[in-house]
Amino acid sequence: MKIKTFYQQLLSHFSVILITVLVLSLSLTHYLETVVYEQKTDELKTYGQAILTDLRQSTRGSNGILKTYGHVLDTRAIQYSLFDEHSSIVYSTGLKSPLIELNQEEWHALQNGQTVTVKQEFKRFDEAVTFVLLPYFERQQFVGGVLLTSPITGSRAIISQMNHYVLYATGAAVLLALLLSGLLSMIHVRRIQRLRRAAAAVAGGDYTVRVPSSEFDEIGELSRDFNEMTDKLETSMKEIDTLEKRRRQFMADVSHELRTPLTTIRGVIEGLRERMISEDEQDKALQLAQNESKRLIRLVNENLDYEKIRSNQIRLNKQTLPLKELLEMTADQLEHAADERGNTIVVSVSDRLSVFADYDRLMQIFINITKNSIQFCEKGTITLCGDESENETIIEIKDTGIGMDPAEIEQIWDRFYKAIISRTSTPYGEFGLGLSIVQQLVLLHEGTIDVQSEKGKGTLFTIRLPK
């Protein structure tokens, strides 16, 4: 059976408040009844003690004192009776019987000097009364006592009136509790429904939805967590969309990049097979096929490298290496490519400087960055230099090329990203994976890589590797 949250909340709140009000009402009623009867018995005790005190101190006849008290107490609806040690009534303003009816326990209590009080008595008198028995001693000898009675009708009337007030107050409190519970339940249910609608929107693919949050309670904290979740989902979806766009571009690039060398190789093979290429041109054709096959190998290797690094399949063999020697080897390998674009590679590093790294992967880092600098620099200078701090080896690769704007700097580490200009000339890094591979390799060395660039003024790559 499905019970709506509103009714659950309403029942929960109302039940707690109702039980609290009922307990307080019953406690208050009992307390008021106790107070009324205690006040009545205290009043009877006070008058009884006054009667006994006046009897002990009186030098005139006791009948006058008894009659005087009789007139006074009659106005307050109180009767009293004086009795002797045999329970025989000596004087009474109300009882017609010759003896006071006391049980054994009450009689012993009186003889021991104790006051006996009974809040409600229904059997021994003509009407229901509250009564008090006080012992009377002369010269430390028990000679009787005094009985004071008062009808409980007056006390009950007071208690009944108070109970009516309590009942009205309880009814008002219950009504207010019902309204307040309904209001609170409605507020909570609306907040939950708002979260439910937002969750349904997210399930439908809308990651821009947000709900009001606060630190007031758990629902507010849940709303905040929900907003944080949607923020992350929205960011992830944007990244996925961006990656998907690049993947589609990547597939287009793959088709173009692979088709060109394959078409060239196929044409050379068919030309040789059909003897359409003269002997003088055969060496040139074979060289062309060889270059294109190497290009295909570079394309495949670049992707395989990235996947291996990304899936943590690369294991580094770190050792202490002379930094100057590595940078000079990089310059030697890329000297021809630099010359083709009119660039000069300069190595500036101390002979004593060393770096703790994997030889093959570090060379891969240097060559990739330097190739990138050559690609975006024409008739300029590429400087490879090194320095050290207390805990790090610092390598800088700087060029005087076209530079980048801030938007491009943020994207160069992304897989498949290539600056538009590079599409017209892609001898290296055909798929835009070179710098992604560089970043992953630096991270594997527990190092950092930063780039600073300004449009038209060149780019500086800074690599920091721990010693």
N, C-alpha and C positions, 0 to 999 in steps of 0.2 A: 504494500500500500504506500503510495506516494503522499508525503505530507510536505507542503510548501514551507520553505525556510521562514517566511513571514509568520506563519502560525507556530512554528517551533520556537522562534524568538519570542513571540507574544506570550505563549504559554510559559516559557522559561522565566521571563521577566515578571509576568503577572503572578506566577506561582510563588516565586521568592518573596515578592512584596506582600502578597496576600497572607502567606504563612507568617511573615514578620508582623503584620498588622494584627492578625488574630492572636498571636502569642502575646503581643504587647497589650491588646485589649483584655484578654483573659487575666493577665498578670495585674493590670491596672484595676480591673473589677475586684479581684481577690484582695488587692491591697486596700482599696477603698472600703470594702466590707470589713476588713480587719481593723482599719483605723476607726470606723464608726463604732464598732462594738468595744474597742479598747477605750475610746473616749467615754462611752456610756459607763463601762465598768469603773473607769477612773473617777468619773463623777460620783457614782454610788459609793466608792471607797472613801472619797473625800467627805461626803455627807455623813457616812457611818462613823468615820474617825472623829468628826466634829461632835456628833451625838455622844460618843463614848467619853470624849475629853470633857465635855460640859457636865456629864453625869458624875465624873470623878471629882470635878472641881466645885460642883454646886454645893452651896451651904443652905439653900432653900429646898423645897420639895421637888422631887424629880418629875412629878406629874406635869408641872408647869413647863418644864423644859421639853418634855416629850410632846405636849400639845402644841407648843410653839413650833417645834420642828415639823410636826404633823401638818400644820397650816402651810408652812413654807414649802415642804416637799409636795404637798397636794397640788400646788400650782404648777409643778414640774412633772406631774403624773408619776410620782414616785411614792410607793407605800413602804412603810418599814414596820418591823415588829421586834420587840425586845423579849428575849426568852432567857430562862434560867439554866442551871447546869443539868436539869433533867429534861430539857427541850420543851418545857411548858411555857406558853406565851404569857408574858407579864403585861405587855402593852402592845397593841397593834392598831394600825390605821387602815388595814385592809383585810387581813386574814380572819376568818370566822372560826377556824378549827382551834382546839385547845393546845395542840402540840405542833412543833415545827417538824416537818417530814425531812429527815436527813438520813443518808445512807451511812454505813459504817465508816467508809473511807473519809467522808466529809466530817463526820463527828470526831474522828481521831485527829484530823488536821486542825480543827478548831481547838481541841484540848491541848494540842502542841503549840498553840499560839499562831497558827497560819491562817491567812485570809483565803477564803474559798470563793472563786469567781466562776460563774457559768454564763456563757454568752447567750445561749438559747435553751430554754427549758419549756417543754410543751405538756408535761403530764401532771406535775405535782401542784399546779396552781390552776385557777379558773381560766386563765388565758396564758398564751405564750409570753414568757418574760425573760428578761436578763436579770440575774440576781447576784448579790454579793453577801457573803457571810463573814462577819468580823468577830473575833473572840473578845470577851469582856473579862478582864482580870482585876481583882482587888487584893492588894497585899500579896501579889504573886500567886493568887489562888483563882482558878477558873470558876467563874460564877455564872457564866452564860455567854450570851452574844447578841448581836443585832443582825437582822436580816433586812436588806433593802432590795426591792423589786421594781422593775420598770417594764412596761409592756414593750415588746419588740416591734409593734406596729409603726411607731415613730421612726425607729432605726431603719426598718424595712422601707418606709416611704422615702427616707433620705437616700438609701442605697438604690432603690428603684429609679429615683430621679437621676442619680449619678450614672446608673447603667444606661438610661435613655440617652444621656449626653454622650457616653462612650459609644453607644450603638450608632448614633448619628455621625459621630466623628469617624467611626470605623467605615460606615457606608460611604462617606465622602472620600476617605482615604482610598478605599477600594476602587471607587469610580476614577479618582485621579490616577491611581496606579494603572488602571486599564488604559486610560488615555495616554499616559506617559509611556507605558510599555508598547502600545501601538505605534506611537511616534518614533521611539527608539528602534523598534523592529523595522519600521518602514525605511528609516535612514540606512540601517545596516543592509537591508535587502536591496535597496537601490544601489548601494556601493558594490555589492556582490554582483548584481545584474549588470552594472557598468563594466566590471571586470569580465563577466561572461561574454558580453557583446564584443568587447575588445579582443578577447581570446578567439571568438568566432571570426572576427575580421582578420586576425593574424593567420588563422587556419585557412582563410580564403585567399591569402596572399598579400594582404594589405599590411605592410610593416611600418607604415607611418603613423598608425594609431597610437595614442597615448592616453593615459588616465590620470586624473588628479591624484597626487600622492601627498603624504604627510608623515610626521613622526609621532602622531597622536596615538595610534594603536597598531595592532598587527595587520589590519586590513590596509591601513595607510602604508605600512612597510611592504606588504605584498604588492601594492600598486607601484611602489618605487622599484621593487625587484622586477615587476612586469615591464616597466618602462626601460629598465636597463637591458632586459632580455630583448625587447623589440629594437632598442638601439643597436645591439650587437647583431641581431638578425638583419636589420636594414643595412648595416655596414657590410655584413657577409654577402647579402644578396647583391649589393652594388659591386663588391669585389668579384662575385661570381659572374655578374653580367659583363664586367670589364674583361674578366678572364675569357669568357665565352666569345666576346668580340675579338679578342686577340687570338683565340684559338682558331676562329674562322679565318682571320687574316693570315694566321700561321699556315693553315691548310692551303690557303690561296698561294702563299709564298712557297710552300713545299712543292705544290704543283708546278709553279713557274720555275723554281730553282732546279728541281730535279728533271723537269722536262727538257730544259735547255741542254745540259750536258749529255743526257741520254740521247737526245735527238742528234747532237753533234757526233757522239760515238757511233751511233747507228749509221749515220751518213758516211762516216769514214770507213766503217766495216763494209757497207754495201758498195762504196766506191772502189775499195780494194778488191772486193770479190768480183765485181763486174768489170774490173780493169778500166774504170772510168778516170782513175787518177794516174797521171804520168809518173814514171820512175823518179823524175826530178822532184815531184811534189809529194812522193810517198813518205819521205822522212818527216816533212813538215806536217803531213796529215796524222802520222803516228804520234808525233809530239803533241799535236792538238788533242788527240784522243787520250793520251797519257795525262795531260794537264786536267782535262775534264773528269777523268776517273779519280784523280787526286782530290779534285773539288768535291766530288760525290762522297768520298771517304771522309773529308772534313765535315761535311754536312751531317753525316750519320754519326760520327764520333762526337760531335758537339752535343747532339741530343742524348746520346748514350751517357756521356760524362755527366750531364745535368741530372739525369734520372738516377745514376749511381750515387751522386753526392746527395741528392734530395732524399733518397731512401736509406742513407747512412751505410752504404756498402763500401765506402772508401776507408781504407786504413792507412794512417800516416806513419812514415818511418822518419821520425825527427832526428836531426843531428846538427852539430854546429858547422855552419857553412860560411865561407868568406863572402861577404856581401858584394864587394867590388868585383870579384870574379863573376858572380851571377849576373850583375847588371851589365858588365862588358859582354858577356855571352849573349844576353838579350839584344844589346845594340848590334852585335855582329850578325845575329840571325835576321834582324829586321832592317839591316842597312840598305839592302837592295830595294825593299818596299818603300823605305823612306826616300831614297834617291829618286824613285819614280815620281814622287810628288814634290820633289825639290826640298825635302826636309833634311835637317841635320839632327843626329842624336848625340847628345853630350852626356858623359858619365862623370859625376862629381861625388866621390866618396872616399873616405880614408882607407888605406890598406889594412889597418888594424881592426876595422869594424867587421863584426860577424853577426849572423842571424841563426836562431835555433828553429829549424823548420824541415819539412819534407822537401827534398831537392826537386823531384819531378813536379810536384804540385805548386811549389813556389815559382818555378820557372813558368809554369802555366799561367799563374797570376800575372807575373811581369809581362809576359808576351801578350796576353789578352789586353791588358791596359795600354801597353805601348802600341799595339796594333790599332786600338781604338783612337789613341792620340794621333797616329799617322793618318788614319782615315778622315779625321775632322780638322786636319792641319795641312796647309799647302804653303810651300816656301817659307817654312817657319822652323822653330827649334823645339825639340823634345828633350827635356833634361831629366836624367835619372840620378837621384842623389840619395844619400843616407845619413842618418845621425842616430844618436842614442840618448836615452835618459837612464836613470838609475835602474829601472825595471823593464824598459822597453827598447826595442830596436825600431827606429822610425824610417820608413822608406817613402820618398816622394817622387811622383812622376808628373812632370809639369810640361804643358805645351802652350804654344802661342797661337792656337787655332781659333775657330769661330766661336767657341764658348757655348754656354747654354743659359736659358732663362730659368727662374726658380721652378716653373711647372715641369720642365724637362728633367731637372735635377731629381725631383721626387720620383720620377718614373723610370730612371735608367736602370734601377735594380730589378724591375719587374720582368718576369719571363715573357718572351716574345716581343718586348718593346724595342722599336728601332726608330731613331730619328728619321724624319721623312727624307732628308738629304741622303741618308745612307742607302736608300733604295736604288739610287742611280749608280752607285759604285759599291759593290759588296765583295771585295776580295777576301775579307775576313769577317767572322761573326755573322754568317749569312742569315741565321734565324733570330738574331737579337738575343742570343743566350750567353754571349761572352761575359758580360758584366754580372749576370745572375750567377754564373759559375764562379766568377771571381769572389763575389760576396760570400757564397757558401763555403768556398775553400778557406777564406780568411777566418770565418767563424769556426771552421774545423780546427784551425790553428789557435783558437781561443783569442783571436785578435780582433781589431776593429778597422774599418775602412771608411773614410770620409771623403767627400768631394766638395770643392769650392770652385765656382765658375762664374764668369761674367760675360754676357753676350759681347762678342767681338774682341775679347781680351784674353781668351784662353781658359784652360781648365787645370786644376791641381787635384790629384788623387793622393791621399795620405794614408799609408798603411802602418798600423802599430801592432807589433808582435811581441809577446812576452819573452823575456830572455830565458 
